[in-house]
Amino acid sequence: MKRFTKYIIFALVGLFILGTFVYLYKNSRPEKVRYKELETAVMDIHRTTVVTGKITPRNEVNVKPQINGIIAELYKEAGQMVKEGEVIAKLRVIPDMNSLSAAQSRVRLAEINLKQAKTNYEREKALYDKKLVSDDEYDRVFQAYNQAKEEHAAAQESLEVIRDGVSSSNKTGSSTLIRSTITGLILDIPVKVGNSVIQANTMNDGTTVAVVANMSDLIFDGNVDETEVGSLVEGMPINIKIGALPDYSCEASLEYISPKAVEVNGANQFEIKAAVKVSGDKMIRSGYSANAELVLQSANQVLSVPESALEFIKDSTYVYRQNADGTYERVKVTTGMSDGINIEIKDGLNQGDKVRGPRIIKDETK
């Protein structure tokens, strides 16, 4: 029984060794090289580029106060529509003390002059009624009296404007009321009630009370590389895709190409702008990131093959054309435009020719 068991073990070991040799022999044999089979075809080839940028309104305005003051009331908020001239906020004036003091002094002086002019006029009128003074002399005194009244009114109005921000004679045009300068959508109101604001001057840009934009007139703003800007022309169509709206795309028309390059990450790029055509049922927000696809060059209905079929030797380009017997013949070809996947064949092949593609790599996982 022990001898029989020994024979079985020897037989199993022998079978294992034999199987190992057979496996190694099969794997040591060179595997037949196989290639993908490709075919020439007539198609349209477009060389395109994608430009990254953002969507912005063409007309975006910062509404600023005409005087210094404190925000007393806000009548609008971001996201609301506003018409040109409509009130957005109201200010409480903080008068400049030097200007206020000068205006008060001007009023006091005007009152003194008016009082004296009135006295002179009343005296002159009494004499004129008695025919004791000439018409010319009376007219001069009467004119001086009217001028004094006008100067007093102007001084009083100037004081009201400096002190209150509005005069009693022009309440509707008050500088304490901050009005929108265009019709559009309020994008932002960066101030709150109680915030101090200042008017624009030579030393300061002033405080922005509201940002208003016409959202029906949008542009795409991006930068294109200097190697591609030479292929662009104003008026060419552009396809816009917005990152925040993955299922939405719109058309645009290129309307501006910067004449001067700017350096971005070490590369020279040129700013471009395109007028975006937005459908009325889509809400496009200012600042959306977007990609613009531009067709730089086109070749319509040309013979082409996949670029993977090409072989480059020095300055020449070849493909392996399949013969009737299934063998391949190396053929020199003249190429044209490429879209990165397919390339135009100007000479060397005919429509329907089959060519050798890239080698088929065995999947080791199977």
C-alpha positions in Angstrom: 0.0 0.0 0.0 2.9 2.4 0.8 4.6 1.5 -2.5 1.3 2.3 -4.4 1.1 5.7 -2.7 4.7 6.5 -3.6 4.0 5.8 -7.3 1.0 8.2 -7.2 3.1 10.9 -5.7 5.8 10.5 -8.4 3.2 10.6 -11.1 1.7 13.8 -9.8 5.2 15.4 -9.6 5.9 14.3 -13.1 2.6 15.8 -14.4 3.4 19.1 -12.6 6.8 19.3 -14.2 5.5 18.4 -17.6 2.7 21.1 -17.3 5.2 23.7 -16.3 7.4 23.0 -19.4 4.3 23.1 -21.7 3.2 26.5 -20.1 6.7 28.0 -20.4 7.0 26.8 -24.0 3.7 28.4 -25.1 4.6 31.7 -23.4 8.1 31.7 -24.9 6.7 31.5 -28.5 6.5 35.0 -30.1 2.9 36.2 -30.3 1.5 37.3 -33.6 1.5 41.0 -33.9 -1.9 42.4 -34.7 -3.0 45.9 -35.7 -6.2 47.8 -35.8 -7.7 48.2 -39.2 -8.6 51.8 -40.2 -10.3 53.2 -43.3 -10.1 56.5 -45.1 -13.2 58.6 -45.1 -14.4 61.9 -46.5 -15.4 64.4 -43.7 -15.2 67.9 -42.4 -12.2 68.7 -40.3 -12.1 71.7 -38.0 -9.1 73.0 -36.0 -10.5 74.6 -32.9 -9.3 76.1 -29.7 -11.0 76.6 -26.3 -10.7 79.9 -24.5 -11.5 80.1 -20.8 -13.1 83.3 -19.6 -16.2 84.7 -17.9 -19.5 86.3 -18.7 -19.9 90.0 -17.8 -22.4 92.7 -18.6 -21.2 95.2 -21.1 -22.5 98.1 -19.2 -21.9 97.8 -15.4 -22.1 101.0 -13.4 -21.0 101.9 -9.8 -23.6 104.3 -8.4 -21.9 106.8 -6.0 -23.2 109.7 -3.8 -22.8 113.3 -4.8 -22.1 114.4 -1.2 -20.6 113.0 2.0 -23.1 111.5 4.5 -24.5 108.5 6.3 -26.9 106.0 4.7 -30.3 106.8 6.3 -32.5 104.5 4.2 -32.1 101.8 1.5 -35.0 101.4 -0.8 -33.6 98.6 -3.0 -31.7 95.4 -2.6 -29.5 93.2 -4.8 -31.4 91.3 -7.4 -34.1 93.9 -8.0 -34.6 95.8 -11.2 -34.3 99.5 -11.2 -35.0 102.2 -13.7 -32.9 105.2 -14.6 -33.4 108.0 -12.1 -35.1 105.7 -9.5 -34.1 106.3 -5.9 -31.9 103.6 -4.4 -30.9 105.1 -1.1 -31.2 108.3 1.0 -28.4 110.1 2.9 -28.2 112.0 6.1 -25.8 114.8 5.4 -22.6 115.4 7.4 -21.7 119.0 6.6 -18.1 120.2 6.3 -17.6 122.6 9.2 -15.5 125.1 7.3 -18.0 125.2 4.4 -20.9 125.5 6.9 -19.3 128.4 8.7 -18.6 130.2 5.5 -22.2 129.7 4.3 -23.6 131.0 7.6 -21.3 134.0 7.4 -22.5 134.7 3.8 -26.1 134.6 5.0 -25.4 137.1 7.8 -23.6 139.5 5.4 -26.4 139.2 2.9 -29.0 140.0 5.6 -27.0 143.2 6.5 -26.8 144.2 2.9 -30.5 143.5 2.3 -31.5 145.6 5.4 -29.4 148.5 4.2 -30.7 148.2 0.6 -34.2 148.1 1.9 -33.7 151.3 4.0 -32.2 153.1 1.0 -35.0 152.0 -1.2 -37.8 153.1 1.2 -36.1 156.5 1.6 -35.6 156.9 -2.2 -39.2 155.9 -2.9 -40.5 158.5 -0.5 -38.5 161.2 -2.3 -39.5 159.8 -5.7 -43.2 160.0 -4.8 -42.7 163.7 -4.0 -40.9 164.2 -7.3 -37.7 165.2 -5.6 -35.4 162.7 -7.3 -35.0 161.6 -11.0 -36.2 158.4 -12.5 -32.6 157.2 -13.1 -31.6 157.6 -9.5 -34.7 155.8 -8.3 -34.1 152.9 -10.7 -30.5 152.5 -9.5 -31.6 152.3 -5.8 -34.5 149.9 -6.8 -32.1 147.6 -8.7 -29.6 147.5 -5.8 -32.5 146.5 -3.5 -33.5 143.6 -5.8 -29.9 142.5 -6.1 -29.6 142.4 -2.3 -32.8 140.3 -2.1 -31.5 137.9 -4.7 -28.1 137.6 -3.0 -29.8 136.9 0.4 -31.9 134.1 -1.2 -28.9 132.5 -2.9 -26.9 132.6 0.4 -29.8 131.1 2.2 -30.2 128.3 -0.4 -26.4 127.6 -0.3 -26.6 127.2 3.4 -29.5 124.7 3.2 -27.6 122.6 0.6 -24.5 122.5 2.8 -26.4 121.9 6.0 -29.2 119.6 4.8 -28.1 118.4 1.3 -31.2 119.9 -0.3 -32.7 123.4 -0.7 -36.3 124.3 -0.2 -36.6 125.4 -3.8 -35.3 122.1 -5.3 -36.4 119.3 -3.2 -37.0 116.9 -6.1 -33.3 117.2 -7.2 -31.9 116.6 -3.7 -28.3 115.3 -3.6 -29.3 113.3 -0.5 -31.2 111.0 -2.8 -29.0 108.5 -4.6 -30.5 107.6 -7.9 -29.6 104.9 -10.5 -27.9 106.3 -13.5 -29.1 103.4 -15.8 -31.9 101.0 -16.2 -30.9 97.5 -15.2 -30.4 94.8 -12.5 -28.9 95.7 -9.1 -26.0 93.3 -8.8 -24.8 94.4 -5.4 -25.4 97.0 -2.6 -22.2 96.9 -0.6 -23.4 99.4 2.1 -25.8 99.2 5.0 -27.9 101.7 6.8 -25.6 103.7 9.1 -22.5 103.4 6.9 -20.6 106.6 6.1 -20.1 107.3 2.4 -18.1 109.9 0.6 -18.4 111.5 -2.8 -15.7 111.0 -5.5 -12.9 113.6 -5.6 -9.4 114.0 -6.9 -8.0 112.0 -3.9 -10.7 109.3 -3.6 -12.8 107.2 -5.9 -15.8 107.6 -3.6 -18.0 105.0 -2.0 -20.0 102.7 -4.2 -23.6 102.5 -2.9 -24.9 100.1 -5.6 -23.7 98.2 -8.7 -26.2 98.3 -11.5 -25.9 96.4 -14.9 -27.9 95.8 -18.0 -28.1 92.0 -18.0 -29.7 91.8 -21.4 -26.4 92.9 -23.1 -23.6 90.4 -22.1 -20.1 89.8 -23.3 -17.6 87.0 -23.0 -14.2 88.1 -21.8 -11.2 85.8 -22.1 -7.6 85.5 -23.3 -6.2 83.6 -26.3 -2.6 82.5 -26.8 -0.4 84.4 -29.2 0.0 81.3 -31.4 -3.7 81.3 -32.2 -4.6 85.0 -32.2 -3.5 85.3 -35.9 -6.3 83.0 -37.0 -9.0 85.2 -35.4 -11.1 87.8 -37.2 -13.8 90.1 -35.8 -17.3 88.9 -36.4 -16.4 85.1 -36.4 -19.0 82.9 -34.6 -18.2 81.4 -31.2 -19.9 78.7 -29.2 -20.1 79.5 -25.5 -20.6 76.9 -22.8 -21.2 78.0 -19.2 -19.8 75.9 -16.4 -22.8 76.6 -14.0 -25.2 75.5 -16.7 -23.8 72.2 -18.1 -26.8 71.5 -20.4 -26.8 75.0 -21.9 -24.8 76.6 -24.6 -25.2 79.8 -26.6 -23.8 81.6 -29.6 -21.6 84.7 -29.6 -19.9 87.0 -32.1 -16.3 88.0 -31.7 -16.1 91.8 -31.6 -12.8 92.8 -30.0 -9.2 91.5 -30.2 -6.7 93.4 -28.1 -3.8 94.9 -30.1 -1.5 94.4 -27.1 -0.5 91.2 -25.3 -0.5 90.6 -21.6 1.7 88.1 -19.9 -0.2 85.3 -18.1 1.9 82.7 -16.3 4.9 83.4 -18.6 2.9 83.3 -21.9 1.8 86.1 -24.0 -2.0 86.3 -24.4 -4.4 88.6 -26.0 -7.8 89.7 -24.6 -10.8 89.0 -26.7 -14.5 90.0 -26.2 -17.6 88.5 -27.8 -21.2 89.6 -27.8 -23.3 86.8 -26.2 -26.7 86.0 -27.6 -28.8 84.9 -24.7 -32.2 83.4 -24.9 -34.9 85.1 -22.8 -35.7 82.0 -20.7 -32.2 81.7 -19.2 -31.0 83.6 -16.2 -27.3 84.3 -16.8 -25.5 85.8 -13.8 -22.6 88.2 -13.9 -19.2 86.5 -13.4 -20.2 83.0 -14.6 -17.1 81.1 -15.8 -17.4 80.0 -19.4 -15.5 78.3 -22.2 -15.5 79.7 -25.7 -14.9 77.3 -28.6 -13.5 79.0 -31.7 -13.0 77.4 -35.1 -9.5 78.6 -36.2 -9.5 76.7 -39.5 -11.8 74.4 -41.5 -11.5 71.9 -44.4 -14.8 70.6 -45.7 -15.4 67.2 -47.3 -11.8 66.2 -47.5 -10.2 62.7 -47.5 -8.9 61.9 -44.1 -7.5 59.1 -41.8 -7.0 58.9 -38.1 -3.7 60.4 -37.0 -2.8 57.2 -35.3 -2.2 55.6 -38.7 0.7 57.9 -39.6 4.4 57.1 -39.3 6.9 60.0 -39.5 10.4 59.4 -40.8 12.5 62.6 -40.9 10.5 65.1 -43.0 8.3 62.5 -44.7 4.9 61.0 -43.6 3.9 57.4 -44.4 1.0 55.0 -43.9 0.7 51.2 -44.3 -2.0 50.6 -46.9 -3.6 47.2 -47.0 -3.3 45.2 -50.3 -5.8 42.8 -51.7 -4.0 39.8 -50.2 -4.1 41.3 -46.7 -0.5 42.4 -46.6 0.5 46.0 -45.9 2.5 48.3 -48.2 4.2 51.5 -46.9 2.9 54.5 -48.8 4.2 58.1 -48.7 1.3 60.6 -48.2 0.9 64.4 -48.2 -1.1 65.6 -45.2 -3.1 68.8 -44.6 -5.0 70.1 -41.6 -5.6 68.1 -38.4 -8.1 68.4 -35.7 -6.0 66.3 -33.3 -7.8 63.1 -34.1 -8.2 63.0 -37.9 -5.9 64.5 -40.5 -6.5 65.5 -44.1 -4.8 63.4 -46.8 -4.0 65.5 -49.9 -2.1 62.8 -51.8 -1.2 59.1 -51.6 -4.5 57.5 -50.7 -8.0 57.1 -52.2 -11.4 57.0 -50.6 -12.1 53.5 -49.2 -8.4 52.5 -48.8 -7.7 50.5 -45.6 -4.6 51.3 -43.6 -2.8 49.8 -40.7 -3.6 51.4 -37.3 -1.9 51.2 -34.0 -0.8 47.8 -32.6 -3.3 45.9 -30.6 -1.9 45.3 -27.1 -2.9 42.1 -25.4 -4.9 42.6 -22.3 -2.9 40.9 -19.5 -5.9 41.0 -17.1 -7.9 38.5 -19.2 
